Amino acid sequence: MKADDRIIFRVNGELKKICEEKAKLEGRRLTDVLKSYLEAYAAEMPETAKINELEQRLIKLEEKLMGESAA
């Protein structure tokens, strides 16, 4: 996917320096590190969605168990 938008934010100079140095040691660009963090964050399922999914799975499991115990 082509990157065509920018996100601009400020950090203190020391944090930027540390992060750039760490990325360099890893053979990466700071931009790539930040992009991977954003992609991971975007891929996370919100807590409410996780709870809803677990509730649905529990309901199905209960229905299955109740059906087996009735047989």
Beta strands, then each sheet from edge to edge (+ up, - down):
end
